[in-house]
Amino acid sequence: MSKSRNSESIKVVVRCRPMNKKEVAANFERVVSVDVKLGQIIVRNPKDASASEPPKVFTFDSVYDWNSKQLDLYDETFRPLVDSVLLGFNGTIFAYGQTGTGKTYTMEGDGLDPERRGVIPNSFDHIFTHISRSQNQQYLVSASYLEIYQEEIRDLLSQDQSCRLQLRERPDTGVYVKELLSIVTKSVREIEEIMNVGNKNRSVGATNMNEQSSRSHAIFVIKVECSEVGVDGENHIRVGKLNLVDLAGSERQTKSGTQGERLKEATKINLSLSALGNVISALVDGKSSHIPYRDSKLTRLLQDSLGGNARTVMVANIGPASYNVEETLTTLRYSNRAKNIKNKPRINEDPKDALLRKFQKEIAELKAQLLKRSGKKKRRRQRKRAGDGTDGDDLEEGETEEEEDEDGGDKGDYWREEQEKLERERKAIMEDRSLVAEEKVRLLREKEKKMEDLKREREVGEMLAEKVKEMESRLLVGGKNIVDHTNEQQKMLEQRRQEIAEQTRREREMQQQVESHDEETLELKETYSSLQQEVDFKTKKLKKLFAKLQAVKAEILDIHEAHINERQELEQLQNELTRDLKLNRTNARGRRAVRFYWVALRIQTVPFSHVHVEHVHVLMSLPAHQKSDTH
């Protein structure tokens, strides 16, 4: 495998959704401002509106406000990553944020409206359009879809949704999901059908924050294998894998109003997201000798995407309302740390387990079998026409065979001639009166056996030909069935869009660099006409630095307070779950005691006065079917 010497940072973008109807009806104010040109998110805390504390500013690779379009987001941020997957890199796109901030909309969008399609359907179009325009390359595209629900992995494409899958690890390929179904696809329509099937099986539920809240982490995996003839004349295979991750939203029980099963789901979601945060902190810290990937199944699956062999883009979704300002700040701090993670991506060249290589080998073997059969058939015909009465069964395996197969009409003639010949021989045996009855029966059985062998050979040949045709149809060959003129126009249009997106990105980076260098060069450019002017200028600069110091101190206090609040919420949640667990155990013990007393009373070994009152209450509170069980 070719390794890149230089590591690269995770790319982090932030998208802010518009105010929803509930927030507008409740008269919440907008506290988030988005500076798209500088890539900055400015958050004003409504509690400190009257105070002198400045707003908090976060800078990212790119930011998108509530007016941003799905296609612009894809072209500027995600298209370069999908291009690298087609070159053989691993890539990961994952959406993070509070529940109800638009993560699923960003990843999936509205499939019925072309302008509102999300990252996943746009990547489908991107991949198959690239394949159709490529030349002298073979592709194999396969898709898998799984979810992590309450720390259990489910295959969303499996017919048995009660089956739970296990994580395994291999030294050559890393972490994988055992027995995860992978389906080969040939078009955008087929892969969209796969996604729709999986979405129907996904776990969703209603909370106070979101009527269609995702209750699990979902990962859609696209594997693209490409075979290309190199300068050495040999086939070279590269495999790129694209992980499209829609994380469940973090939520607070006080706001989401979850209870019962929804509360357990929220607990598992928050724990896995906390584990993800711990992994990010350990990777950024640099001092940690241990990265806690094994604390969660989510972090195990994303192990390559966080500090490993992958190119990763994280899109953080936030809400603009004052009601969610604490969650917004938590998301932005979380994302700000992730910017500093370094990955080491490399092209996956000629992996041993490439499915495309297996397909090519199997097709070659099937064609060889068909060629051998066609060679035998042609030799039989040639011998028959030359007056040789043999059936050609003694053909040596090492003899030279014809390379060109016969057409469909010749095949039909051959099988028909052989059947007619056997039928004539069978009739001749029946009419030959000089043969003894036993000899006649033996000869007839031999001819019937030959007819059965002939029929079986024909069926095997047809089956092999059909299998070759079916397997070749699953391989995508670039450059076929495309109108050249339309193809060229679409290619130029997409290239122009990519150039505009790249130019926008460069302008944003240049503006950020100018902004950061302005303060550094200002003092060098400044000349003072008097000592008082120098004092005034440096006093102003000192005040600015002091304001920054105060902002950092305030940020530290806010983080400490958020940590305390989160700890208190976790402790409260732990107490509630512990209480529920104890109550369940008490009820179970009460049911067992009641059953014992009823049995004892029926055989008159325990006086009724010895039955405890609480056990009777437990019995009275049981459902009808459980009461009958105790009776």
Salt bridges, closest charged atoms under 4 A:
GLU8 OE2 - ARG311 NE 3.31
GLU23 OE2 - ARG17 NH2 2.74
GLU29 OE1 - ARG44 NH2 3.17
GLU53 OE2 - LYS56 NZ 2.92
ASP75 OD1 - ARG79 NE 2.95
ASP75 OD2 - ARG497 NH2 2.91
ASP83 OD1 - HIS126 NE2 2.77
GLU108 OE2 - ARG202 NH1 4.00
ASP110 OD2 - ARG116 NH1 3.91
ASP125 OD2 - ARG117 NH2 2.95
GLU147 OE2 - ARG154 NH2 2.19
GLU152 OE1 - ARG164 NE 2.82
GLU169 OE1 - ARG294 NH2 3.36
GLU169 OE1 - ARG300 NH2 3.17
ASP172 OD1 - ARG170 NE 3.41
GLU192 OE2 - ARG117 NH1 3.31
GLU193 OE2 - ARG189 NH1 2.97
GLU228 OE1 - ARG238 NH1 3.18
ASP232 OD1 - HIS236 NE2 3.05
ASP246 OD2 - ARG202 NH1 3.00
GLU251 OE1 - ARG215 NH1 3.02
GLU265 OE1 - ARG215 NE 2.87
GLU265 OE1 - ARG262 NH1 3.03
GLU326 OE2 - LYS47 NZ 3.28
GLU326 OE1 - ARG252 NH1 2.78
GLU327 OE2 - ARG252 NE 3.65
GLU327 OE1 - LYS255 NZ 3.11
ASP350 OD2 - HIS236 ND1 3.51
ASP350 OD1 - ARG357 NH2 3.61
ASP353 OD2 - ARG170 NH2 3.43
GLU362 OE2 - LYS467 NZ 3.40
ASP391 OD1 - LYS421 NZ 2.92
ASP391 OD2 - LYS450 NZ 3.19
ASP393 OD1 - ARG380 NH2 3.76
ASP394 OD1 - ARG383 NH1 3.48
GLU397 OE2 - LYS372 NZ 3.74
GLU399 OE1 - ARG379 NE 3.92
ASP405 OD2 - LYS411 NZ 3.36
GLU406 OE2 - LYS378 NZ 3.11
GLU406 OE2 - ARG381 NH2 3.90
ASP413 OD1 - ARG416 NH2 2.36
GLU423 OE2 - ARG426 NH2 2.74
GLU425 OE1 - LYS447 NZ 2.39
GLU439 OE2 - ARG442 NH2 2.30
GLU446 OE2 - ARG442 NH1 2.64
ASP453 OD2 - LYS449 NZ 3.42
ASP453 OD1 - ARG456 NH1 2.85
GLU457 OE2 - ARG373 NH1 3.90
GLU457 OE2 - ARG380 NH1 3.52
GLU462 OE2 - ARG458 NE 3.38
GLU470 OE2 - ARG474 NH1 3.76
GLU472 OE2 - LYS367 NZ 2.79
GLU494 OE1 - ARG79 NH1 3.69
GLU494 OE1 - ARG133 NH1 3.57
GLU499 OE1 - ARG496 NH1 3.45
GLU502 OE2 - ARG505 NH2 2.21
GLU502 OE2 - ARG506 NE 3.37
GLU509 OE2 - ARG505 NH1 2.64
GLU519 OE1 - LYS548 NZ 3.10
GLU520 OE1 - HIS517 ND1 3.44
GLU523 OE1 - LYS541 NZ 2.46
GLU534 OE2 - LYS538 NZ 3.05
GLU555 OE2 - ARG333 NE 2.53
ASP558 OD2 - LYS56 NZ 2.85
GLU569 OE2 - ARG252 NE 3.63
GLU571 OE2 - ARG567 NE 3.46
